[in-house]
Amino acid sequence: MFFNKDIVNYILEYYGRIKYVKGEYINIIHKYDERYTLLEPLITNKSIIMSNAERGENNRDFYFEVDFSIPGLGLVYDCGFLYGDEFEICYVDLRTSLIQIRTII
């Protein structure tokens, strides 16, 4: 038995977890699901990071900074942006003096 795609889409949208996007069905979390409130801060933080990130000319390199809730503490991520083909994560502490703990891969 085959159903019209419009009917299947309507049923799945009513269920609230599966939608038809660009030719395939994907599983989503309904906006009224209590798990959505757990994910919302993560999505917000990711969008803030992505809006502040600097991209290289080849669109592969990037650089961004993440500040912690304590003023003066943060992380710096650099992938090929300042130092060629290296990936660097740097812990920065500016509270009393400049302290940097760098990890380069």
Backbone bond lengths (Angstrom), bond angles and torsions (degrees), N, CA, C in turn:
res aa  C-N    CA-C-N  psi(-1)  N-CA   C-N-CA  omega(-1)  CA-C   N-CA-C  phi
1 M - - - 1.432 - - 1.527 108.30 -
2 F 1.324 118.39 129.72 1.449 123.57 -179.17 1.522 109.48 -113.69
3 F 1.343 115.23 141.18 1.454 121.23 178.05 1.523 109.15 -110.47
4 N 1.302 115.22 152.04 1.450 121.21 173.70 1.533 108.56 -64.27
5 K 1.367 118.13 139.80 1.469 121.11 -178.88 1.517 112.09 -59.18
6 D 1.323 117.70 -34.71 1.461 119.87 179.47 1.529 111.17 -62.52
7 I 1.327 116.36 -39.73 1.469 120.22 178.99 1.523 109.96 -67.82
8 V 1.337 117.22 -43.48 1.470 121.19 178.69 1.526 109.70 -61.83
9 N 1.333 117.82 -44.54 1.464 121.02 178.55 1.520 111.35 -60.34
10 Y 1.314 116.97 -42.87 1.457 121.13 -179.83 1.528 110.71 -62.57
11 I 1.324 116.93 -44.10 1.470 121.27 179.58 1.524 110.40 -63.50
12 L 1.338 117.03 -45.33 1.454 120.49 -177.46 1.529 111.61 -70.00
13 E 1.336 118.61 -34.99 1.456 120.56 176.36 1.523 110.80 -67.46
14 Y 1.325 117.01 -35.33 1.460 120.22 176.43 1.520 110.06 -63.44
15 Y 1.325 116.46 -39.28 1.462 121.62 177.79 1.526 109.31 -63.51
16 G 1.321 117.65 -34.70 1.444 122.47 172.10 1.510 116.40 87.83
17 R 1.323 119.68 3.28 1.455 120.13 -178.58 1.518 113.65 -117.78
18 I 1.310 118.02 -15.49 1.460 120.43 -176.66 1.524 108.34 -128.56
19 K 1.355 115.72 132.64 1.459 120.81 177.59 1.521 108.97 -132.18
20 Y 1.318 114.74 156.50 1.454 122.26 178.03 1.518 107.75 -97.95
21 V 1.341 116.91 111.82 1.459 121.83 -177.10 1.522 108.88 -131.35
22 K 1.320 115.82 125.13 1.468 122.55 176.08 1.528 112.74 49.86
23 G 1.306 116.07 46.14 1.454 120.67 172.72 1.515 116.08 85.87
24 E 1.349 118.02 5.46 1.463 119.19 178.25 1.522 110.49 -144.48
25 Y 1.319 115.87 156.59 1.454 121.87 178.05 1.525 108.67 -88.85
26 I 1.334 116.52 131.30 1.455 120.35 178.53 1.526 109.34 -123.60
27 N 1.325 115.97 149.81 1.450 122.91 -179.90 1.521 108.62 -91.07
28 I 1.320 117.97 128.99 1.460 122.11 179.72 1.520 109.12 -129.99
29 I 1.315 115.32 169.69 1.458 121.09 174.01 1.521 107.42 -100.40
30 H 1.305 116.97 130.61 1.454 121.75 179.37 1.520 109.67 -65.88
31 K 1.339 117.77 142.57 1.460 120.58 -174.87 1.524 113.20 -65.51
32 Y 1.317 119.09 -15.91 1.458 121.31 177.56 1.529 112.23 -99.08
33 D 1.327 117.71 4.38 1.462 122.48 176.34 1.527 108.37 -74.42
34 E 1.329 117.38 138.38 1.464 119.99 -178.39 1.527 112.85 -63.61
35 R 1.329 117.92 -22.46 1.464 120.93 177.46 1.527 111.32 -69.46
36 Y 1.314 117.41 -22.60 1.460 121.46 179.11 1.529 110.53 -61.97
37 T 1.334 117.32 -37.32 1.462 120.29 179.84 1.530 111.13 -67.41
38 L 1.316 117.96 -24.83 1.463 120.77 175.61 1.523 111.40 -73.97
39 L 1.319 116.94 -35.22 1.455 121.45 -177.55 1.522 113.70 -83.89
40 E 1.309 117.05 -25.39 1.468 120.65 -174.41 1.531 113.49 -56.67
41 P 1.359 120.37 -45.49 1.469 119.06 178.21 1.529 112.92 -63.85
42 L 1.325 117.72 -35.28 1.457 120.79 178.27 1.520 111.21 -65.32
43 I 1.316 116.20 -42.93 1.467 120.65 179.65 1.527 109.79 -66.07
44 T 1.323 117.20 -40.54 1.463 120.99 178.61 1.524 110.41 -62.64
45 N 1.349 116.94 -46.21 1.462 120.16 178.80 1.519 111.79 -62.21
46 K 1.321 117.05 -40.25 1.467 120.07 179.30 1.526 110.67 -63.59
47 S 1.318 117.11 -40.92 1.467 119.21 179.87 1.525 111.03 -66.87
48 I 1.346 117.82 -35.23 1.467 120.90 176.76 1.525 110.11 -65.99
49 I 1.326 117.33 -44.47 1.463 121.61 179.04 1.525 110.29 -61.80
50 M 1.323 117.06 -46.09 1.463 120.29 -177.70 1.528 111.60 -66.40
51 S 1.315 117.85 -31.99 1.468 119.30 179.32 1.527 111.67 -74.05
52 N 1.344 117.07 -25.09 1.461 120.91 179.67 1.521 113.34 -95.68
53 A 1.306 118.46 -6.14 1.463 121.70 -177.68 1.523 110.70 -73.87
54 E 1.306 115.08 144.73 1.462 121.28 175.21 1.516 107.57 -103.02
55 R 1.316 117.40 134.80 1.461 122.69 -178.66 1.517 109.47 -108.01
56 G 1.337 115.78 146.58 1.452 121.08 176.74 1.517 111.68 -78.60
57 E 1.313 115.85 175.10 1.465 120.67 -178.39 1.520 112.44 -64.18
58 N 1.319 116.77 -33.02 1.466 120.04 -177.85 1.528 112.78 -86.57
59 N 1.344 117.25 2.76 1.469 123.16 179.65 1.522 113.18 63.99
60 R 1.327 117.93 10.73 1.454 122.38 177.21 1.524 110.60 -106.34
61 D 1.324 117.07 -30.66 1.458 122.21 -178.97 1.526 109.29 -86.70
62 F 1.348 115.36 147.59 1.464 118.98 177.92 1.514 110.80 -151.01
63 Y 1.322 115.18 161.51 1.458 123.80 177.84 1.522 107.83 -147.71
64 F 1.333 117.12 128.89 1.463 119.29 173.03 1.515 110.52 -153.72
65 E 1.320 114.66 158.65 1.455 122.83 -179.65 1.524 109.30 -118.96
66 V 1.335 115.44 143.36 1.458 121.64 177.40 1.522 107.32 -123.99
67 D 1.325 117.10 121.71 1.460 121.67 177.70 1.517 109.76 -93.07
68 F 1.328 116.26 139.37 1.453 121.34 175.34 1.522 109.51 -82.75
69 S 1.326 116.80 173.73 1.463 120.16 179.82 1.527 111.63 -70.58
70 I 1.342 117.88 -19.09 1.463 121.79 175.52 1.525 107.77 -86.91
71 P 1.326 118.74 121.31 1.468 120.19 -178.49 1.530 111.86 -58.75
72 G 1.315 115.95 135.48 1.455 121.59 178.41 1.510 114.79 94.78
73 L 1.328 118.50 -6.35 1.466 122.09 178.50 1.517 109.63 -110.07
74 G 1.325 115.96 141.96 1.456 118.67 178.47 1.508 112.78 -173.04
75 L 1.313 115.06 176.89 1.453 123.60 176.17 1.517 108.73 -123.22
76 V 1.321 115.68 146.44 1.450 122.25 175.15 1.520 107.77 -121.02
77 Y 1.308 117.15 129.27 1.463 122.98 176.41 1.519 108.64 -112.67
78 D 1.316 116.25 128.20 1.461 121.44 -179.61 1.520 108.08 -136.84
79 C 1.302 116.21 116.14 1.468 120.95 177.38 1.524 108.48 -118.68
80 G 1.337 115.81 94.79 1.447 120.94 176.25 1.508 115.93 71.62
81 F 1.327 117.65 4.32 1.459 119.99 -175.05 1.526 111.79 -81.22
82 L 1.328 117.11 -47.25 1.461 120.86 -178.50 1.524 113.20 -102.52
83 Y 1.335 117.34 -31.77 1.461 120.83 -170.70 1.522 114.00 -121.17
84 G 1.294 118.68 38.75 1.463 120.39 176.57 1.503 113.22 72.46
85 D 1.324 116.93 -128.72 1.468 121.94 -173.85 1.521 113.66 -92.00
86 E 1.300 118.59 23.88 1.459 121.68 -179.39 1.525 110.77 -100.06
87 F 1.334 114.87 150.10 1.460 121.68 173.45 1.513 107.44 -110.17
88 E 1.329 117.21 122.37 1.460 121.61 -176.37 1.515 110.74 -123.72
89 I 1.334 115.08 135.71 1.457 122.42 169.47 1.518 105.47 -119.25
90 C 1.314 116.49 125.42 1.459 121.22 -174.70 1.529 109.60 -126.63
91 Y 1.340 115.95 123.52 1.464 122.19 173.45 1.520 106.94 -85.69
92 V 1.330 117.49 129.92 1.452 122.18 -176.90 1.526 108.98 -122.28
93 D 1.341 115.13 130.14 1.463 122.06 176.65 1.525 107.79 -125.77
94 L 1.326 116.98 110.09 1.459 122.60 -178.64 1.523 112.81 -107.95
95 R 1.329 118.42 13.41 1.466 120.69 -174.07 1.523 112.56 -67.12
96 T 1.327 119.01 -47.11 1.466 120.59 -179.57 1.526 111.39 -112.74
97 S 1.313 116.06 -40.89 1.460 121.78 175.58 1.525 106.73 -153.51
98 L 1.309 116.41 176.04 1.469 119.41 -179.00 1.525 109.55 -78.37
99 I 1.323 116.45 113.06 1.462 122.60 175.10 1.519 107.17 -120.32
100 Q 1.328 116.11 125.69 1.457 121.42 177.33 1.520 109.05 -127.21
101 I 1.309 115.23 129.25 1.468 120.65 173.02 1.517 105.51 -116.31
102 R 1.336 115.01 112.87 1.474 120.28 -171.38 1.525 110.41 -108.16
103 T 1.320 115.09 140.50 1.460 122.73 171.26 1.519 107.07 -124.93
104 I 1.327 115.89 121.86 1.456 120.74 -179.06 1.520 108.35 -117.54
105 I 1.301 115.24 129.53 1.471 121.27 179.80 1.502 108.54 -110.91
